[in-house]
Amino acid sequence: MRILLDSNIWLAIVTCDGVSRALWRRIRDRVTVVAADVLYAEIRDKLVRKFNFSPAHAAMMTGYVRLRSRSVGNPRLENPACRDPDDDRVLAAATAGHCEYLITRDNDLLALVEYRGVRIMRLREFSGILDRGSS
């Protein structure tokens, strides 16, 4: 199974011991996680600006995300699908990485439900899929 965890999910994984981290522990050795350069940059930036991590600590945590994911570089969509260009980059990464699922908290992405074969859903919905043993 190939999935893309949006930056908002990664931020929850690396900053608090909650639902996101619990799911991460459950899937980290069972799935291929895809990411893109734009996601790594956003994670690093938000760790510093929003969570007050030092630049060195943010770089270390972003390094962990890089280590645990397979980068697809910086793909772009030919035709925009969202009002936010950053969301288009997330969709481009998910499709370039041949993902089955994109897990996010972003309402604009969630509103799409599916994009070119990638199912877009919240963490709890994905967890339910894992519980049922389907992909």
C-alpha positions in Angstrom: 0.0 0.0 0.0 1.3 3.5 -0.9 0.1 6.5 0.9 0.9 10.2 1.2 0.6 11.8 4.6 0.0 15.6 4.2 2.2 17.9 6.1 -0.5 18.5 8.7 -0.5 14.8 9.6 3.3 14.7 9.8 3.3 17.8 12.1 0.9 16.0 14.4 3.1 12.9 14.3 6.3 14.7 15.3 4.8 17.2 17.7 2.4 15.3 19.9 1.6 11.9 21.2 -1.9 11.5 19.9 -4.0 9.7 17.3 -1.7 10.6 14.4 1.4 9.2 16.2 -0.5 6.1 17.2 -1.6 5.4 13.6 2.0 6.1 12.5 3.3 3.4 14.9 0.8 1.0 13.4 1.6 1.6 9.8 5.2 2.7 9.5 6.5 -0.7 8.7 3.5 -1.9 6.6 3.1 0.9 4.0 5.2 2.9 1.6 4.9 6.6 2.5 5.4 9.0 -0.4 6.3 12.7 0.1 7.6 15.6 -2.0 10.2 18.3 -1.5 7.4 20.9 -1.0 6.1 18.9 2.0 9.5 18.6 3.6 9.9 22.4 3.3 6.5 23.1 4.7 7.1 20.7 7.7 10.4 22.3 8.5 9.0 25.9 8.2 6.0 25.2 10.4 8.0 23.4 13.0 10.0 26.6 13.4 7.3 29.2 13.0 4.2 27.5 14.5 5.8 25.1 17.0 8.9 27.1 18.0 11.4 24.4 17.2 14.9 25.6 16.8 16.0 25.4 13.1 18.4 22.6 14.0 15.6 20.6 15.8 13.2 21.3 12.9 15.9 20.0 10.4 16.3 16.9 12.5 12.6 16.1 12.6 12.3 16.9 8.8 15.2 14.5 8.3 13.2 11.8 10.1 10.3 12.4 7.7 12.7 12.2 4.7 14.1 9.0 6.1 10.7 7.4 6.6 9.3 8.4 3.2 10.0 7.9 -0.5 10.5 11.3 -2.2 9.0 12.0 -5.6 10.8 15.3 -6.0 8.7 18.2 -6.9 6.0 17.1 -9.4 3.4 19.6 -10.6 -0.1 19.2 -12.0 -0.6 20.2 -15.6 -4.0 21.6 -14.8 -4.8 23.1 -11.4 -7.4 21.1 -9.4 -7.6 23.2 -6.2 -7.8 26.9 -5.4 -4.6 26.6 -3.4 -1.5 25.9 -5.4 0.1 24.1 -2.4 -2.8 21.6 -2.5 -2.1 21.0 -6.2 1.4 20.1 -5.3 0.2 17.6 -2.7 -2.1 16.0 -5.3 0.8 16.0 -7.8 3.0 14.1 -5.3 0.3 11.6 -4.5 -0.3 10.8 -8.2 3.4 10.8 -9.1 4.0 8.4 -6.2 1.1 6.1 -7.4 -0.6 6.4 -4.0 -3.8 4.7 -3.1 -4.5 7.1 -0.3 -3.8 10.7 0.6 -4.4 11.3 4.4 -5.0 15.0 5.3 -6.9 17.4 7.5 -7.1 20.0 4.7 -10.8 20.6 4.0 -10.1 21.7 0.4 -8.4 18.4 -0.4 -11.0 16.4 1.6 -13.8 18.0 -0.5 -12.3 16.3 -3.6 -12.8 12.8 -2.0 -10.8 11.3 -4.9 -8.3 12.5 -7.4 -7.1 10.4 -10.3 -7.4 7.2 -8.4 -6.1 8.5 -5.1 -8.7 8.4 -2.3 -8.5 11.5 -0.1 -9.6 11.1 3.5 -9.1 11.9 7.2 -6.9 9.9 9.5 -9.7 8.2 11.3 -11.3 7.1 8.1 -8.0 5.6 6.9 -7.7 3.9 10.3 -11.1 2.3 9.8 -10.0 0.9 6.4 -7.0 -0.6 8.1 -9.2 -2.1 10.8 -11.4 -3.8 8.1 -8.2 -5.1 6.5 -9.0 -3.7 3.0 -6.9 -1.4 0.8 
